[in-house]
Amino acid sequence: MLGGLTVNEFLRDYWQKKPLLIRKAFPDFNGLLDPQQLIELACEEDVQARIVTQSRGQFGLRHSPFMPEDFDGFGKAKWTVLVQGVNHFLPEASELLRHFSFIPHARLDDLMVSYAPKGGGVGPHFDSYDVFLLQGLGHRRWQISTQEDQTLIEGAPLRILKDFRVEQEWVLEAGDMLYLPPHCAHNGIAEDDCMTYSIGFRTPAYQELAEQFLVYLQDRIEVDGMYADPDLKAQKHPSEISAAMLRQVEQAIKQVRWDKEDIANFLGCYLSEPKPHIFFDIPGCPLTLAKFRQALHKRGVALDLKSQMLSHGEWIFMNGEAFQPQEGDYPLLRDLADWRELPAQADCSPELSELLYQWYLDGYLTPR
C-alpha cells in the first residue's frame, strides 16, 4: 500500500512533509460505488454532498440536499459531485479505512468520494489537512505544487488559487494513490468518467481547540465566593473600573485550574463527537438485556458505521461522552475502539455488558 515503504519510513520521510505517488497501492481496487450509486447517495437526506460546476472559467457551488433531477441538464458545463462521510453509510468504505489505521483514529476525518465526467474538477486549491487520494473508476490527472503563494480568487464560491504553478503532474488509474500533506496545492482533472476516494485526516487549529476547551471547562469548574467590597471608597470617576475590583476578580479567576487529564478527556470527547448532521438509529424492536448478553456471548458486537470511539489512560470516549470502566474491562473496550468490533465474549463482566447494552439501545453498536 505504501509503495514498498514501511509505515515508519513513510511517517518519517513523507507524513506532513512531502507528497508521495504510489502506483498500484491497491492493485485490485476498482472502487466501491458506481457513479449512479454515488448520485443516489448524494440525494439521501442525511448525507452531506456538493455539486461543483465550471463554465467559461467560472465556478459554481451547490450544497445538498439534492434531488435526482439536480444532476440533469449540465449542458456543456464541467461538473463534479462530492459526497462526504461515505464510510458512515457503506460497510466496504469503513473496511477500506482500516488500511489507514497506522494513523491514529483521533486524526481521521472521513472518506469522501467524488465523481466527475471528462474535464470535471474543483479547481486548483490547497487543503489544511492530510489526504490520501485513491483512484477508483477511470483516470484523473493530478497537478501539484509546493508554491508558497496561496492567494485565492476573490469572490469565488470555492477556495481557488489565483496563480497556480504546476510543478509535477501524473495521471492516476484504478488502484493508484497520491498522498498530499497539508497546504500542498493540487488540481485534479477527470480524463474520463472517474471517481476518486479521498481519505482525509483532520488538523484542528489551536484556536478551535482552545475555544472548545473553554466551553468544555465551563461545566466542570467551581469558583467559590462572591464579589464583595465592604471597604468601598468613593471614586472621582464612577465610570472607572477600580484597581481593587480588578485585583479581587483576578484572584477569583486564578482559581480556575486544569491538568493533563482534563485536556485528555476534553480531546477524547471533542474528537469523538459526531458531526452535527449525524444521527443514530435506535433499534426498532430492541433485544432484552438477557438476549443481548446471549448475542454478545455467541457473536460479539460491532460499532455502528457512524460511531466514533477513542481511548486514553483509564478512559473510553464514545460519540462525545467519557466513560471510566472497571480496570479489567478497559482492554476489551480499547480493542473495540481499535478494531470497531469485539469477537464473542465468553467472560464479560455484568458492568461491561450493561454498558454495551446501553450503547446498543442508543444505536452506537449492534450484535454481529
Disulfide bonds with the S-S distance in Angstrom:
none
